[in-house]
Amino acid sequence: MRIAVLSDIHANLPALEACLDKLDTLPYDRAISLGDQVGYGPYPNEVIDILRERKIPTVLGNHDAGAVERISLRMFREPNHSLLAWTRDNLTAENRAYLLKAPLTLQEDNWIAAHASPIEPDRWTYLNSAPLCRDVLAQIDQTFCLIGHTHMPGVVPDRIGVLRVKPGHRFVINPGSIGQPRDSTRMASFGILDTAACSWEHYQVAWPKAQTLKGYERLGIDADTGARLLFL
C-alpha cells in the first residue's frame, strides 16, 4: 500500500494545489491528512472542499479544533487568533461537519496517524526531538507513526544509527507542512509511505507565495501580516 501523507495545509490553497499537481504524477493508492487544514491561511473552505472531493480522511489538528470550538481560541496568538475566529464564522456547514467528525487518530495494522502524537493526542505535544519520538515508539505497536504539527519534515528510527526507512525497524515520520513550511527551503512538503516495501519518499514543491499573500486582501489582512502568518 502506497499512502500519500499530507499535513498542515493551513488553508493555503496555492500550496495544496502545487502538491496535488505533483502527487498526481506519482503512483499511490490512497491519501491521508494529518490535520490542521485551517489556520494561518486565507482559503479554509477551498482547501477542505478539495479534501472532501478527493475523499481524503483526516485526523483533527489543534487549529481545526479551534475553528470548530472543540478547544478555546484563547490557545492561539494574534494574528492567527483573529484569522481562526473569522474561519470559525465562515466555514460552510459541510466543511464544519468534516472537521467535527475528524478523529484524533487513524490507524491500520502497521501504521498509526495523529496530528501531534498518538499518545494523548488532544494534548498537542510537539515531537520535536529524537528522544521524544523514540519514547512514543516504545508505547505503540505499529511500525510507522505518522505525525505533523512541527511543520518540519523528518524521520526518526527506533534505534540510533539507522539511516533510512527499511524493514526490521520502526519509525516516526513527519512529512512537514504543505501550507506553512518552517524548514530552510520554505517549500511545500509531503511524502509517500510504501508499507509493503517499507520505504518513505519525501517531496518538496515550490508554490506561488504571492498568490497566497493576495488571498489575504479579501480578509482585510495586509501583506506584511500575511507574510508573518505564512512564516515567510
DRENVEXLUM-20899 format. One record per residue (C-alpha): z, x, y negated; residue in one letter. Coordinates in nm, 2 decimals. Layout:
<pts>
<<Z X Y> "A">
...
</pts>
This chain:
<pts>
<<0.00 0.00 0.00> "M">
<<-0.11 0.14 -0.34> "R">
<<0.12 -0.01 -0.61> "I">
<<0.03 0.03 -0.98> "A">
<<0.36 0.08 -1.16> "V">
<<0.37 -0.03 -1.53> "L">
<<0.67 -0.01 -1.76> "S">
<<0.80 -0.06 -2.11> "D">
<<0.49 -0.22 -2.25> "I">
<<0.69 -0.33 -2.56> "H">
<<0.44 -0.58 -2.70> "A">
<<0.18 -0.31 -2.76> "N">
<<-0.14 -0.48 -2.67> "L">
<<-0.39 -0.20 -2.75> "P">
<<-0.19 0.05 -2.53> "A">
<<-0.17 -0.20 -2.25> "L">
<<-0.55 -0.27 -2.27> "E">
<<-0.62 0.10 -2.26> "A">
<<-0.41 0.15 -1.95> "C">
<<-0.56 -0.15 -1.77> "L">
<<-0.91 -0.03 -1.85> "D">
<<-0.81 0.30 -1.68> "K">
<<-0.63 0.12 -1.39> "L">
<<-0.94 -0.10 -1.32> "D">
<<-1.14 0.22 -1.24> "T">
<<-0.88 0.32 -0.97> "L">
<<-0.81 0.19 -0.62> "P">
<<-0.49 -0.01 -0.59> "Y">
<<-0.36 -0.31 -0.40> "D">
<<-0.11 -0.47 -0.64> "R">
<<0.07 -0.40 -0.97> "A">
<<0.43 -0.45 -1.08> "I">
<<0.60 -0.41 -1.42> "S">
<<0.94 -0.25 -1.47> "L">
<<1.03 -0.47 -1.76> "G">
<<1.06 -0.46 -2.14> "D">
<<0.74 -0.64 -2.21> "Q">
<<0.86 -0.72 -2.56> "V">
<<1.05 -0.55 -2.84> "G">
<<0.92 -0.27 -3.08> "Y">
<<0.56 -0.40 -3.07> "G">
<<0.38 -0.68 -3.26> "P">
<<0.19 -0.86 -2.97> "Y">
<<0.45 -1.02 -2.74> "P">
<<0.26 -1.33 -2.64> "N">
<<-0.07 -1.15 -2.59> "E">
<<0.09 -0.89 -2.36> "V">
<<0.27 -1.15 -2.15> "I">
<<-0.04 -1.36 -2.13> "D">
<<-0.22 -1.07 -1.97> "I">
<<0.06 -1.01 -1.72> "L">
<<0.07 -1.38 -1.63> "R">
<<-0.31 -1.40 -1.59> "E">
<<-0.31 -1.10 -1.36> "R">
<<-0.01 -1.24 -1.17> "K">
<<0.19 -0.91 -1.22> "I">
<<0.55 -0.96 -1.13> "P">
<<0.82 -0.80 -1.35> "T">
<<1.18 -0.72 -1.35> "V">
<<1.39 -0.81 -1.65> "L">
<<1.43 -0.54 -1.92> "G">
<<1.70 -0.54 -2.18> "N">
<<1.46 -0.62 -2.46> "H">
<<1.32 -0.91 -2.25> "D">
<<1.68 -1.03 -2.20> "A">
<<1.75 -1.01 -2.58> "G">
<<1.43 -1.21 -2.65> "A">
<<1.53 -1.50 -2.42> "V">
<<1.90 -1.49 -2.52> "E">
<<2.03 -1.36 -2.19> "R">
<<2.21 -1.08 -2.39> "I">
<<2.30 -1.07 -2.76> "S">
<<2.07 -0.93 -3.02> "L">
<<2.37 -0.75 -3.16> "R">
<<2.29 -0.49 -2.90> "M">
<<1.98 -0.39 -3.09> "F">
<<1.95 -0.19 -3.41> "R">
<<1.72 -0.25 -3.70> "E">
<<1.42 -0.28 -3.75> "P">
<<1.39 -0.38 -3.38> "N">
<<1.67 -0.64 -3.41> "H">
<<1.47 -0.84 -3.66> "S">
<<1.15 -0.80 -3.46> "L">
<<1.32 -0.93 -3.14> "L">
<<1.46 -1.22 -3.34> "A">
<<1.10 -1.30 -3.45> "W">
<<0.99 -1.26 -3.09> "T">
<<1.26 -1.50 -2.97> "R">
<<1.14 -1.76 -3.22> "D">
<<0.77 -1.72 -3.15> "N">
<<0.73 -1.68 -2.77> "L">
<<0.53 -1.96 -2.62> "T">
<<0.71 -2.19 -2.37> "A">
<<0.51 -2.04 -2.08> "E">
<<0.59 -1.68 -2.18> "N">
<<0.96 -1.75 -2.24> "R">
<<0.97 -1.90 -1.89> "A">
<<0.80 -1.59 -1.75> "Y">
<<1.08 -1.37 -1.89> "L">
<<1.36 -1.61 -1.80> "L">
<<1.26 -1.61 -1.43> "K">
<<1.23 -1.23 -1.41> "A">
<<1.48 -1.09 -1.16> "P">
<<1.69 -0.78 -1.22> "L">
<<1.53 -0.61 -0.92> "T">
<<1.23 -0.63 -0.70> "L">
<<1.22 -0.47 -0.35> "Q">
<<1.04 -0.43 -0.03> "E">
<<1.10 -0.23 0.29> "D">
<<1.08 0.12 0.14> "N">
<<1.10 0.07 -0.24> "W">
<<1.32 -0.10 -0.50> "I">
<<1.24 -0.15 -0.87> "A">
<<1.47 -0.21 -1.16> "A">
<<1.43 -0.16 -1.54> "H">
<<1.72 0.08 -1.58> "A">
<<1.89 0.13 -1.25> "S">
<<1.92 -0.08 -0.92> "P">
<<2.30 -0.02 -0.93> "I">
<<2.45 -0.28 -1.16> "E">
<<2.11 -0.34 -1.32> "P">
<<2.24 -0.56 -1.60> "D">
<<2.44 -0.26 -1.74> "R">
<<2.11 -0.10 -1.85> "W">
<<2.22 0.25 -1.76> "T">
<<1.99 0.54 -1.86> "Y">
<<1.89 0.75 -1.56> "L">
<<1.80 1.04 -1.78> "N">
<<1.92 1.33 -1.56> "S">
<<1.87 1.46 -1.21> "A">
<<2.23 1.42 -1.11> "P">
<<2.24 1.05 -1.22> "L">
<<1.92 0.99 -1.03> "C">
<<2.05 1.15 -0.71> "R">
<<2.37 0.95 -0.74> "D">
<<2.16 0.63 -0.73> "V">
<<1.95 0.76 -0.43> "L">
<<2.28 0.82 -0.24> "A">
<<2.36 0.45 -0.29> "Q">
<<2.04 0.28 -0.18> "I">
<<1.84 0.27 0.14> "D">
<<1.49 0.27 0.01> "Q">
<<1.26 0.58 0.00> "T">
<<1.14 0.50 -0.36> "F">
<<1.35 0.39 -0.66> "C">
<<1.12 0.28 -0.94> "L">
<<1.28 0.27 -1.29> "I">
<<1.17 0.27 -1.65> "G">
<<1.40 0.23 -1.97> "H">
<<1.40 0.60 -2.07> "T">
<<1.03 0.60 -2.17> "H">
<<1.00 0.94 -2.02> "M">
<<0.78 0.99 -1.71> "P">
<<0.92 1.19 -1.42> "G">
<<1.01 1.22 -1.06> "V">
<<1.35 1.33 -0.92> "V">
<<1.38 1.41 -0.54> "P">
<<1.68 1.37 -0.33> "D">
<<1.71 1.74 -0.29> "R">
<<1.67 2.04 -0.53> "I">
<<1.36 2.24 -0.45> "G">
<<1.13 1.95 -0.36> "V">
<<0.84 1.99 -0.60> "L">
<<0.63 1.68 -0.53> "R">
<<0.64 1.34 -0.37> "V">
<<0.60 1.39 0.01> "K">
<<0.72 1.25 0.34> "P">
<<1.07 1.33 0.45> "G">
<<1.24 1.28 0.11> "H">
<<1.35 1.01 -0.12> "R">
<<1.26 0.98 -0.49> "F">
<<1.35 0.82 -0.82> "V">
<<1.01 0.77 -1.00> "I">
<<0.97 0.68 -1.37> "N">
<<0.61 0.61 -1.48> "P">
<<0.70 0.65 -1.85> "G">
<<0.62 0.39 -2.12> "S">
<<0.29 0.22 -2.20> "I">
<<0.39 0.08 -2.53> "G">
<<0.63 0.33 -2.69> "Q">
<<0.59 0.67 -2.51> "P">
<<0.85 0.92 -2.61> "R">
<<0.72 1.24 -2.44> "D">
<<0.54 1.51 -2.65> "S">
<<0.19 1.36 -2.57> "T">
<<0.26 1.01 -2.71> "R">
<<0.01 0.89 -2.46> "M">
<<0.05 0.56 -2.28> "A">
<<0.17 0.62 -1.93> "S">
<<0.17 0.46 -1.58> "F">
<<0.13 0.56 -1.22> "G">
<<0.02 0.45 -0.87> "I">
<<0.26 0.48 -0.57> "L">
<<0.10 0.51 -0.23> "D">
<<0.38 0.40 0.00> "T">
<<0.18 0.48 0.32> "A">
<<0.07 0.83 0.22> "A">
<<0.40 0.90 0.03> "C">
<<0.22 1.01 -0.29> "S">
<<0.25 0.95 -0.66> "W">
<<-0.03 0.97 -0.91> "E">
<<0.06 0.98 -1.28> "H">
<<-0.18 0.88 -1.55> "Y">
<<-0.16 0.92 -1.93> "Q">
<<-0.41 0.74 -2.15> "V">
<<-0.49 0.77 -2.52> "A">
<<-0.45 0.44 -2.71> "W">
<<-0.56 0.33 -3.06> "P">
<<-0.24 0.37 -3.26> "K">
<<-0.40 0.24 -3.58> "A">
<<-0.49 -0.08 -3.41> "Q">
<<-0.13 -0.14 -3.31> "T">
<<0.00 -0.05 -3.65> "L">
<<-0.24 -0.30 -3.80> "K">
<<-0.08 -0.57 -3.59> "G">
<<0.24 -0.54 -3.78> "Y">
<<0.07 -0.66 -4.10> "E">
<<0.07 -1.03 -4.00> "R">
<<0.45 -1.00 -3.95> "L">
<<0.50 -0.85 -4.29> "G">
<<0.61 -0.51 -4.15> "I">
<<0.48 -0.21 -4.34> "D">
<<0.31 0.08 -4.17> "A">
<<0.60 0.32 -4.20> "D">
<<0.83 0.08 -4.03> "T">
<<0.57 0.01 -3.77> "G">
<<0.54 0.39 -3.70> "A">
<<0.92 0.40 -3.65> "R">
<<0.91 0.11 -3.41> "L">
<<0.63 0.29 -3.21> "L">
<<0.82 0.62 -3.21> "F">
<<0.53 0.79 -3.39> "L">
</pts>
